[in-house]
Amino acid sequence: MSDRIVIGIAGGTGSGKTTIAKKLIEAFSDDCAVLSHDFYYKSNEGMSFEERAMQNYDHPNSLDTDLMVEHLSELKMGKTINHPTYDFSNHARRETWQTLESSNIIIVEGILIFESEKLRDLIDVKLFVDTDADVRFIRRLTRDVKMRGRTIESVIEQWLTTVKPMHEQFVEPSKRYANLIIPEGGHNKVAVDMIINGINKILREQKSKMKN
């Protein structure tokens, strides 16, 4: 049995998952590895840019979750992995993969990580970041235009045609698997402090067992 703690952070796009992850990394910087579901979008080789742009990237089938499950299992065993990386501007998997070493705390982040039973079974602490849809949309719009080279029109169209319906079909229902639902994301200092204290308690218990 692994003594590594896997913390899953789920929630809708723009909910504040990354902010929560950053707070945990700040608290456990020397003991953290981060694995994002976004790394595992399928490559869609053979498609033109126009065809790739038309894909539904908010559906579970757009992700190679089986590969992520394999990699997370290896991290839990203390192994080092090489995971894919993704170019959101071109809707394509990059040729370069990145090396990730295991750590005592493994943070898994993504909108659909609780939708997969195989992935859920590998996660010890499940957090769901719950943020109003209008706030999430504004954050998504700002991010995609500034960081991913999208037009405002394309972001709005994607939100209405895939992001919103897929959130309602897959992301929101997965909230029921969470151990803790966090309103306001990383701005919820009380919840963040509770999470950090809880992880510290688990780490202390593990160290105590090792001494005995």
C-alpha positions as CSV (number, residue, x, y, z in Angstrom):
1,M,0.0,0.0,0.0
2,S,1.3,3.4,-1.0
3,D,2.1,6.0,1.8
4,R,1.7,8.8,-0.8
5,I,-1.3,11.1,-0.5
6,V,-3.1,11.8,-3.8
7,I,-5.3,15.0,-3.6
8,G,-7.8,15.5,-6.4
9,I,-9.0,19.0,-7.3
10,A,-12.0,19.1,-9.6
11,G,-14.6,21.7,-10.5
12,G,-15.8,23.5,-13.6
13,T,-13.6,25.5,-15.9
14,G,-12.5,28.7,-14.3
15,S,-13.6,27.6,-10.9
16,G,-10.3,28.2,-9.2
17,K,-8.7,24.7,-9.1
18,T,-5.3,26.1,-10.1
19,T,-5.4,28.6,-7.2
20,I,-6.2,25.8,-4.7
21,A,-3.3,23.8,-6.2
22,K,-0.9,26.7,-5.8
23,K,-1.9,27.2,-2.2
24,L,-1.1,23.6,-1.5
25,I,2.2,23.8,-3.4
26,E,3.2,26.9,-1.3
27,A,2.5,24.9,1.8
28,F,4.2,21.7,0.7
29,S,6.6,22.9,-2.0
30,D,9.3,20.4,-1.3
31,D,6.9,17.5,-1.1
32,C,4.5,18.0,-4.1
33,A,4.1,16.6,-7.6
34,V,1.3,18.0,-9.8
35,L,-0.4,16.0,-12.6
36,S,-3.1,17.8,-14.7
37,H,-5.8,16.1,-16.7
38,D,-5.1,18.8,-19.3
39,F,-1.8,17.0,-20.2
40,Y,-3.8,14.1,-21.5
41,Y,-5.9,15.5,-24.3
42,K,-5.8,13.1,-27.3
43,S,-3.4,14.0,-30.1
44,N,-6.0,13.7,-32.9
45,E,-3.3,13.0,-35.4
46,G,-4.3,13.2,-39.0
47,M,-6.9,15.9,-38.5
48,S,-6.6,19.4,-40.0
49,F,-6.5,22.4,-37.7
50,E,-10.1,23.2,-38.6
51,E,-11.2,19.7,-37.7
52,R,-9.3,19.7,-34.4
53,A,-10.9,23.1,-33.6
54,M,-14.4,21.5,-34.0
55,Q,-13.8,18.7,-31.5
56,N,-15.7,18.6,-28.2
57,Y,-12.9,19.1,-25.7
58,D,-15.2,19.1,-22.7
59,H,-16.4,15.5,-23.2
60,P,-14.6,12.7,-21.3
61,N,-13.8,11.0,-24.6
62,S,-11.5,13.9,-25.6
63,L,-9.0,12.8,-22.9
64,D,-6.7,9.8,-22.6
65,T,-7.7,9.0,-19.1
66,D,-6.4,5.4,-19.2
67,L,-2.9,6.7,-19.7
68,M,-3.3,9.1,-16.8
69,V,-4.5,6.3,-14.6
70,E,-1.4,4.3,-15.6
71,H,0.9,7.2,-14.8
72,L,-0.8,8.1,-11.5
73,S,-0.5,4.4,-10.4
74,E,3.2,4.6,-11.1
75,L,3.6,7.8,-9.2
76,K,1.8,6.2,-6.2
77,M,4.4,3.5,-6.3
78,G,7.2,6.0,-6.2
79,K,8.1,5.8,-9.9
80,T,9.1,8.6,-12.2
81,I,6.9,9.1,-15.3
82,N,7.0,10.9,-18.6
83,H,3.7,12.6,-19.4
84,P,2.4,14.2,-22.5
85,T,2.0,18.0,-23.0
86,Y,-0.6,19.8,-25.0
87,D,-0.7,22.9,-27.2
88,F,-4.1,24.6,-26.7
89,S,-3.5,27.1,-29.4
90,N,-3.2,24.4,-32.0
91,H,-5.4,21.8,-30.4
92,A,-2.7,19.2,-30.6
93,R,-0.4,17.2,-28.4
94,R,3.2,18.4,-28.4
95,E,6.1,16.1,-29.5
96,T,7.9,16.9,-26.2
97,W,6.9,15.0,-23.0
98,Q,7.9,16.0,-19.5
99,T,9.4,14.1,-16.7
100,L,7.6,14.1,-13.3
101,E,9.1,12.6,-10.2
102,S,6.9,11.1,-7.5
103,S,6.5,12.8,-4.2
104,N,4.7,12.3,-0.9
105,I,1.9,14.6,-2.0
106,I,0.5,14.1,-5.5
107,I,-2.0,16.8,-6.7
108,V,-4.3,15.7,-9.5
109,E,-6.2,18.5,-11.2
110,G,-8.9,18.7,-13.9
111,I,-12.6,19.3,-14.6
112,L,-13.4,15.6,-15.2
113,I,-11.1,13.7,-12.8
114,F,-14.1,12.5,-10.7
115,E,-16.0,11.4,-13.7
116,S,-13.7,8.4,-14.2
117,E,-14.2,5.6,-11.6
118,K,-10.6,4.3,-12.3
119,L,-9.2,7.7,-11.6
120,R,-11.3,8.3,-8.5
121,D,-10.2,5.1,-7.0
122,L,-6.6,6.3,-7.0
123,I,-7.4,9.6,-5.3
124,D,-7.3,9.8,-1.4
125,V,-8.7,13.3,-0.8
126,K,-11.3,14.6,-3.3
127,L,-11.9,18.4,-3.4
128,F,-14.5,20.1,-5.6
129,V,-14.2,23.8,-6.2
130,D,-17.7,25.3,-6.6
131,T,-17.9,28.7,-8.3
132,D,-20.8,30.6,-9.9
133,A,-21.1,30.1,-13.7
134,D,-20.8,33.8,-14.5
135,V,-17.5,34.1,-12.7
136,R,-16.2,30.9,-14.3
137,F,-17.2,32.2,-17.8
138,I,-15.4,35.5,-17.3
139,R,-12.3,33.7,-16.1
140,R,-12.4,31.3,-19.0
141,L,-12.9,34.1,-21.5
142,T,-10.0,36.1,-20.1
143,R,-7.7,33.0,-20.0
144,D,-8.5,31.7,-23.5
145,V,-8.1,35.1,-25.2
146,K,-4.9,36.1,-23.4
147,M,-3.1,32.8,-23.0
148,R,-4.5,30.5,-25.7
149,G,-4.8,32.8,-28.7
150,R,-8.6,32.5,-29.0
151,T,-11.1,35.1,-30.3
152,I,-13.9,36.3,-28.0
153,E,-16.4,35.0,-30.5
154,S,-14.9,31.5,-30.5
155,V,-14.8,31.3,-26.7
156,I,-18.4,32.3,-26.4
157,E,-19.5,29.8,-29.1
158,Q,-17.5,27.0,-27.4
159,W,-19.0,27.9,-24.0
160,L,-22.5,27.7,-25.3
161,T,-22.1,24.6,-27.5
162,T,-19.8,22.3,-25.4
163,V,-18.5,23.8,-22.1
164,K,-21.8,24.6,-20.5
165,P,-23.7,21.5,-21.6
166,M,-20.8,19.2,-20.7
167,H,-20.4,20.8,-17.3
168,E,-24.1,20.1,-16.6
169,Q,-23.8,16.5,-17.9
170,F,-20.5,15.4,-16.4
171,V,-18.8,17.9,-14.2
172,E,-21.6,19.1,-11.9
173,P,-22.8,15.5,-11.2
174,S,-19.3,14.4,-10.2
175,K,-19.5,16.8,-7.2
176,R,-21.2,14.0,-5.3
177,Y,-17.9,12.1,-5.1
178,A,-16.1,14.9,-3.3
179,N,-15.0,14.7,0.3
180,L,-15.1,18.5,0.5
181,I,-16.9,21.1,-1.6
182,I,-15.1,24.5,-1.6
183,P,-17.1,27.6,-2.4
184,E,-15.0,30.5,-3.8
185,G,-12.0,28.4,-4.6
186,G,-8.6,29.6,-3.4
187,H,-10.1,32.7,-2.0
188,N,-11.8,30.6,0.7
189,K,-9.0,30.9,3.3
190,V,-10.9,28.9,6.0
191,A,-11.3,25.9,3.6
192,V,-7.7,26.1,2.4
193,D,-6.4,26.2,6.0
194,M,-8.5,23.2,6.9
195,I,-7.1,21.2,3.9
196,I,-3.5,22.1,4.8
197,N,-4.1,21.1,8.4
198,G,-5.7,17.9,7.4
199,I,-2.8,16.9,5.1
200,N,-0.3,17.8,7.8
201,K,-2.2,15.5,10.2
202,I,-2.0,12.6,7.7
203,L,1.7,13.2,7.2
204,R,2.3,13.2,11.0
205,E,0.4,10.0,11.3
206,Q,2.4,8.4,8.6
207,K,5.7,9.4,10.1
208,S,4.5,8.1,13.5
209,K,3.7,4.7,11.9
210,M,7.1,4.5,10.2
211,K,8.9,5.1,13.6
212,N,6.9,2.4,15.2
